[in-house]
Amino acid sequence: MIMEHRISLRETLAYGAIGLAVFFTVWSALVLSGVVPHTFLPLPTEIIGRFITLLTHTFAGATLPQHLLASLGRYLEGFLLAAAVGVPLGLLMGWFRWLDDILSPIFDGLRFIAPIAWVPFAALWFGTGFGGPIMIIFAGAFPPCLINAHRGARFVSPSLIEAASMLGTGHLRMIYEVLLPASLPSIVAGLRVSAGLGWQSLVGAELIVAANGIGYMMVQGQANVQTSTVMAGMMSIGLVGFGMDRLLRLAELTIGRRLGQPT
Amino acid sequence: MGFYLRMRRAMVALSTLSALVVAWFVLTTVTGLISSGRFPDPFATWAAMRQLVSPGYAGSTLVVHVVHSLTLVLGGFMLASTLGVSLGLLMGWSRKAEAFINPIFLLLRPIPPLAWIPLAILWLGLGDAAKIMVIVIAAFVPNVINTSTGVRTIEKTVFEASQMLGTPRWRFVGEVLIPASLPAIFTGLRLSLQAAWTTLVAAELVGALAGIGLVLNVAQQDIYPAMILSAMFVVGVLGWLMTLLLGFVERRALAWRTA
């Protein structure tokens, strides 16, 4: 037999459970047998224990929820700014050909600079507290917003545009009432990608600059050789990132269904 | 796209970029609207670039930094791709393997590659091993996802045909499974390469002994805007060159598609 057939849901769950069991058993065995030094790799339960401790105890100047709140504040501002600039600009570029011609070469050039490479200028221009990290998040989250809005606007069915222009629709109304709704599924898909990239850029920014936030907490954990703190930080970053992705996925599905576009 | 349209776009692109350079010159050198402490003028940037090439900056010359970063990123990328594509093929091929591995994957995937940097430093220090570790983590995931999706989208008739013809398993993998999922594999490779590059620059910014990220880091600490801009320029050019190279390999590998 060359290809395996589908397996039942029960089998899938069983294999999954075995997989997870093996993963955590090997991990624990490595630690308990002393193959991996305990300071380097804590037990899974110790990480969860550390996570719970950090919920109420201060580390690196704040508790874990406070660090997360600081990160989320930066993140939301950077992300919203990226969406607020990227989506309208993308739509405008999709409608006005000349704007596309002028701006595309610039964005094409900037595309290859990793968002994190903006860190030195971000720190120089906006400081390391709030503005600098926001700029890094913006640099990470902006391209998908722009690209997807642009692409969405480009692929709007020509008959819609013709119908609207026959009715004498002006530029602004055309963008707002035809292009925006028609490209909404693409825009939301872009927002989901940028949410992920922005979150990742935030972590990077906080590792390098910033004096609070989840990334800063991890750097401090690293400096103090507290592996459990670092891994509890990774766990929180994963949880928050996962939650946001689910939320935007939900929005994506809802909007896709409402507009009746097969995706 | 027609010839005329392509020419027009190229002309507009060229004039945009020239206008940008002129604006840069006017805003910094001529009028001084942007102070040199915030953004360097073209001459200072040129001077910093020359200094970076020779005698060097942040411990070594540009060539040494670039070779260091490129070796790490390409080495890590290849290692991650070999592992990731193999695992992706396995997961696409065997539902059992997928069911077994997927939960572990789902558990680790939401953690962005950059969040592994402190752990990598804790485990392996500031040297190359830590960089390889984070690059592999960053480049691994897109490979697995795209490869397994690629295998899943192969048409059933292809499998049935090779089964009917009694193709041995090893020939099936080499001659059917891999070629048929190659377009998806390349999508994964492109995403991985980008992730690997971003992650390496970040890891070098956090702490390194050599590399282009270290140049950025030292330039930031020295508050040397011209060097920051030069290093960013190098980051961009290297990213562009690597993408170009991969595109070239992809066209060669997928030549049968257009033929």
Interface residues (C-beta under 8 A of the other chain):
Chain A: M1 I2 M3 E4 H5 R6 I7 E11 T12 L13 A14 Y15 G16 A17 I18 G19 L20 F23 F40 D101 I102 L103 S104 P105 I106 G109 L110 F112 I113 A114 P115 I116 A117 W118 V119 P120 F121 A123 L124 W125 G196 W199 Q200 S201 V203 G204 L207 I208 G215 M218 V219 G221 Q222 V225 T227 V230 M231 G233 M234 M235 I237 G238 L239 G241 F242 D245
Chain B: R8 R9 V12 A13 T16 L17 L20 R38 F39 W93 S94 R95 K96 A99 F100 I101 N102 P103 I104 L107 L108 P110 I111 P112 P113 L114 A115 W116 I117 P118 L119 I121 L122 W123 F159 S162 Q163 T167 R169 F172 W197 T198 V201 A202 L205 V206 G213 L216 N217 A219 Q220 I223 P225 I228 L229 A231 M232 V235 G236 V237 G239 W240 T243
